[in-house]
Amino acid sequence: MGHDHEGQRVSRRRLFAGISSLGLGSLLAACSSAEGTATVTTSTGASVTPAATTAADLTSLFDGAGTCKLTSTTTQGPYYFDADKIRSDIREDKQGVRLRVAIKVQDSETCKPLGNAVVEIWHCDAAGLYSGAEAASTGGGGGNPPGGGNPPSGAPTGAPPSGGPGGGPGNGGGDMADLTPTDDKRYLRGAQVTNGDGIVEFTTIWPGWYRGRTIHIHAMVHFGNQRVLTTQLMFDEKLNSAVMAKSPYSEHAGRDTFNDNDNIYDDSMLMKITQEDDGYLGAIVFSADSDEDGA
């Protein structure tokens, strides 16, 4: 399976340019409009209708998924903020093993796909740093910085808060306030709109690690202008080990936390991973409580 989808990219280039100049607030407002998806004005003055830009070949990845169990809610962690980056390729200049992430969002009660939901993902780079918080994330999350000292303010320590795994209300993640960015970097952060099949895709790199946490990606689902799910994506440890042995990951040695001793990890968070050309493709289904009634 190819991963560039160049013909689709070319035909959608103008749409990408328009949507990428929207802020997250405008995108959420458009996707939650009474008419479905409204036309909005971008920061460049153009009028666009936000729409999913997912490749057509992803639907088969989720054949037979068949689960409607409410996806486990987790802490959003200390490094979430609205990055205002509506895009599918979130790599910027970051080096690492290419990872294409496909996420299907469905309603946890009806099992029907949730179209026009906005999915955000964010994660650290190969050295364990988060954009917008490079100084703070140098210390990792839930552990001590390299060479000693204290973890950054607001980093999760000990047992996870009420937003930990367990399938609680889908609007979890409120245990921590949104971060006020301390630098102007925005790599490895982005948002996309689900298509009619409830699917979004991102192109990124395999995340690195930092002290106190296993390798993971954060995800948040917005629906009807509400945060209806905050969760995390995990990886099989055999694949983690293979990737961490490669450059630039191998330059960051001393990993201390793995899936079996991470205080947030749950088997349900594991992505289905397949090798794809020069990287990997990961797929997962989110069952979100779209009406926030706890079911």
Protein Blocks (a to p, Z undefined) as FASTA:
>chain_A
ZZklmmmmmmmmmmmmmmmmpcfklmmmmmmgmnlpacdddfkopacddddfbdfklmmm
mgoklpabdcddddebjmbccehpacfblnlmagcdddddddddddfklopacehiacdd
ddddfkopaehilmmmmnoghiacehiajddehiaehjddfklghhiafkghilpccddd
fbfbfghiacddddfkopacdddddddddehiacdddddddeehiafbdcdddddfklmm
mmmmpcfklmmghiabdfklcckbcfklpccdddehjbccddddddddfkonoZZ
